Amino acid sequence: MTDNAHEQIDDLFAQVRLCLLELRQGDPETVTKLKSLLSQLEDCVEQLVIDSLRLKSLEAKAKRAPQTRKKPRGKTGGR
């Protein structure tokens, strides 16, 4: 996904809704069904985008986290 994928997805949904408005004049019942399906699809896509952003955030944190370094083994104690 690109950095502005959520904006692209929002634009696509807006375009679909505009097309549905144009169709409403000819077949309002089908448009109502399509709007319901589109709302369900939007909910699914929204969750996918949120999950993707969380994953990117976790990956970025993992890359920034300092690597644990092993201490060199040496003599311990005074003997």
N, C-alpha and C positions, 0 to 999 in steps of 0.2 A: 504494500500500500504506500502511496505517496503521502507526503506530509499534509496535503490539502485534500485527501480522499474524502473526508467527511463533507467538505464543501461541494465536491463533484457529485457525491451521492445526493445531497440536499437539492442540488440543481436538477438532477435527473428526476427526482420525485416531484419537484415543482412542475417540470415540463409535462410529466404524465398527468398530473392533476389538471393542468391547462387543457390538455387533449381531452380529458374526461368531461370538462365543461363544454367543449365543443360538441361532444357526442350526446350530451344530455338532451338536446333538442330532439334527436331522433329516437332514442331508446332509453328513457329515464330508468327503467327497472334494471337493465343491464349495467348502467352506470352506477347505480346504487350498490349492486353486487361487487362491481370492480373496485369501488371506493373502499368497501369493507375489506376486500382482499389486499388492497394496497396499504391500508392502515396496518393490517397484520404483518405484511412484509416490512413496512417501515420499523415496526417494533423489533422484528428479528434482526434487521440490518443495524439498527441502533445499538443493540446489545453486542453484535459482532464488532462494531467500531469501538465501543467502550472496552471490550475484552482485548482488542488489538492494541489500543493505547496503553492499557495496563501492562500488557506483555512488553511493549517497547520500554515502558518506564522501568520495569523490573530488570530487563536486559541492560539498560543504561546503568542502573544501580550496581548490578553485578560486575560490570566492566570497571566501574569506579572504585569498587571495594578493594582495599589493599590485600595483596596476596599474603597468606600466612607464611612466614619464613621459619624454617627449622633452625633451631639453635645448634651451633656446632658442638659436637661431643668433645668434651675435654675432661681433664682431671677435676674431680670435685673433692672438696674437703682439703684438709691440710696434710694429709698423709702421703 
